[in-house]
Amino acid sequence: MTTVPFLDLKAATQELRAPILEALTRATDSGWYVLGKEVNRFEEAWASWTGAAHAVGVANGLDALTLGLQALGVGPGDEVIVPSNTYIATWLAVSAVGATVVPVEPSERTHNLDVARVEQAVTARTKVILPVHLYGQAAELRPLMALAQRRGLKVLDDAAQSHGATVDGVRVGGLTHLTAWSFYPGKNLGALGDAGAVTTSDAVLADKVRVLRNYGSRVKYANEVRGVNSRLDELQAAVLSAKLPSLDHWNQRRVAIAERYQRELAALPLVLPVLAAGVSSVWHLYVVRHPRRDALQAELKARGVETLIHYPTPPFLQPAYPEFKPQAGRWPIADRFAKEVLSLPIGPHLTSAQQTQVIAALEAACRARG
Ligand SMILES: *Cc1c(COP(=O)(O)O)cnc(C)c1O
């Protein structure tokens, strides 16, 4: 029995080995290694791909979120509404600017922020709503933007998992005030190391992030604000430019695999992913739920299928956030999801035979489990 890997990153790099090495050679031979032609080239390409007017490359996804919040003027005393069931980076960005995290539960169907609950969580101190397009499915940005408009708030969306996901047919990236991206190697568009970006259609916000990422400076040795060093690396920008032309068809392969899973797993006693009306997913992850998840995962492992859990511990139960632990009962959905979610192998290089093995293993495991 061969093992089905959760995600084959090496295959993605192998497929594009020649254009990646060509891009790296170009960057190596340029003689200019920080904020040069490669970052400019990728920023233009990424703005155009996402449909946003501006893209600003930064060092990673966490910095994209943090600098985005800073550009929106978020700081101590402000509240930011975040999902209770996200990757901890979403929360850490809010904490990094000294603001207060206000966790809101997801919809049980989509795993994305529940708009009605967001509305109830808004207070006089709320400044930003920070939805995450979790697992690749676009969050319900239209009602969130309408709510933000009504209450005078800003929306910063965490698009680390959703390169190409759409709302009413339009790609995320230019639909809110600011969008934060990660190009961590395992994301749908991944660098060969850390990388990130912010996109926006607001020239003033783009400019603020551009200055913040580079020591608060526009002109060398003139520091307007207390910025940081969070520049997108030239070599990573070159790699991203080489990979971007493949993103659409790689996303399409993910969609085809997800559609097959949806069809062929429908009869099993699993909760399969559900999309909200009007949105699409780029299937960064294919996440099912099962009440005895750990046993199911072990059965799959015994049948050669690698799975992962996104995420085993919600942020409010992490030692990093001890103040939330006593109130953990306030987020029962996120708490239960952490015990029930299981991510199946999905990715542009998962072969048809591997998909068949995943489906057969699940059928057998569910029979064994009942
Ligand atoms: C990956 C990820 C991030 C952080 O990105 P890094 O580039 O690793 O800093 C933030 N939010 C979500 C939802 C992610 O999946």
The ligand as a Tripos MOL2 file, in Angstrom:
@<TRIPOS>MOLECULE
LIG
   15    15     1     0     0
SMALL
NO_CHARGES

@<TRIPOS>ATOM
      1 C1         -1.2460   30.9850    6.8230 C.3       1 LIG1
      2 C2         -2.2170   31.8700    7.4910 C.ar      1 LIG1
      3 C3         -1.8370   33.1040    8.0490 C.ar      1 LIG1
      4 C4         -0.4070   33.5430    8.2530 C.3       1 LIG1
      5 O1          0.3960   33.5320    7.1780 O.3       1 LIG1
      6 P1          2.0000   33.4600    7.3710 P.3       1 LIG1
      7 O2          2.4950   33.8100    6.0190 O.co2     1 LIG1
      8 O3          2.3340   32.0870    7.8080 O.co2     1 LIG1
      9 O4          2.3780   34.4860    8.3820 O.co2     1 LIG1
     10 C5         -2.8270   33.9260    8.5390 C.ar      1 LIG1
     11 N1         -4.1140   33.5610    8.5330 N.ar      1 LIG1
     12 C6         -4.5120   32.3790    8.0410 C.ar      1 LIG1
     13 C7         -5.9700   32.0450    8.0570 C.3       1 LIG1
     14 C8         -3.5820   31.4750    7.5170 C.ar      1 LIG1
     15 O5         -3.9890   30.2880    7.0540 O.3       1 LIG1
@<TRIPOS>BOND
     1     1     2 1
     2     2     3 ar
     3     2    14 ar
     4     3     4 1
     5     3    10 ar
     6     4     5 1
     7     5     6 1
     8     6     7 2
     9     6     8 1
    10     6     9 1
    11    10    11 ar
    12    11    12 ar
    13    12    13 1
    14    12    14 ar
    15    14    15 1
@<TRIPOS>SUBSTRUCTURE
     1 LIG1         1 GROUP 0 **** ****
